[in-house]
């Protein structure tokens, strides 16, 4: 907890430096000074970016752990989808049976004396 | 005649099951609506990551323009903010969430009935063909199936199929939704933390909002330096055009941050709406939370469309 507070306090110092440089460059009229401020701004931003990236990357493992859990839920949902699709398939089988009976009757009529 | 009565009874019975509410539960309707709204939240979150990646590259390119004469082209300096591996993991999570949203909407919507309707129509045609089979009349003259009986039987099968689908959904969907709830809460919490905070008066900035805010500051800084360094080489019209980009960048900075704030709000509202799927049918909580979620999606969309139009 103490480390987190120190880390944020350090970040804030760099952010305040970033803001000061940003303000200075917005009001600067001299090209050489502008260029120098820009270079300093980039150095400060590199530190802030590294801190932000470290913060993002610290959560990557947690995201990774969730992938299998989502896959498990999606597999359950997929199974339900398949079971629902099977109901339609069963009606299709019923249709094929009726169609088969229809063909069988026509075939049988050729051999049975009527 | 006897057959007609049986078919009529079957159709009436199935229709009564439908009308009594056995067939179409509010959960299915709610799940379909939630799935569509959640899908929009996932898309917008993904766009948030894309925005930060693209803006970081834009900053790299604008710095390259200023530094080229002095230090040439260093390809390592032009790279997105989040490394490929870390982004890939997040994309997999978002894709999983997108699949859940899409499949939930698909399974719970009327789309689930389309296959049953198609097959029942085919069955109706096959029964009608059987009823008109001249050979059947020759072989079994006492067996009579008229056209309306055939259609009635197919209708009864269609209704029965719909009832079976709904029963399956009523039994399985609550279990799936309950299993997803803690997973969804964790995902949204982590994504919310990724988005972080914009720095206010130089303090408490963190995450994507902090990074994106500073990236726009860097774009403004580079643009000012470009104008100052080329002040004597730019024509008045060119100078005007370059200076005009400064307020545009400042506005884009506000819009991009507002889009992330709205995405963050949507990520906080999403688990609440998902949880309300299992609330009592008489409870209006879900309806209210869904409306909030839809409004979130529309707000984020408007911010991103503003950004894309620039």
Interface residues (C-beta under 8 A of the other chain):
Chain A: X8 X11 X12 X15 X16 X18 X19 X21 X22 X25 X26 X28 X29 X30 X31 X34 X35 X37 X38 X41 X42 X45 X48 X49 X52 X53 X55 X56 X57 X59 X60 X62 X63 X64 X66 X67 X69 X70 X71 X72 X73 X74 X76 X77 X78 X80 X81 X83 X84 X85 X87 X88 X89 X90 X91 X92 X94 X95 X98 X99 X101 X102 X105 X106 X108 X109 X112 X114
Chain B: X63 X66 X81 X82 X83 X85 X86 X89 X90 X92 X93 X96 X97 X99 X100 X103 X104 X106 X107 X112 X115 X116 X118 X119 X120 X122 X123 X126 X127 X129 X130 X133 X135 X136 X138 X139 X157 X158 X161 X164 X165 X168 X169 X172 X173 X175 X176 X179 X180 X183 X186 X187 X190 X193 X194 X196 X199 X202 X203 X204 X205 X206 X207 X208 X210 X211 X214 X217 X218 X220 X221 X222 X224 X225 X228 X229 X231
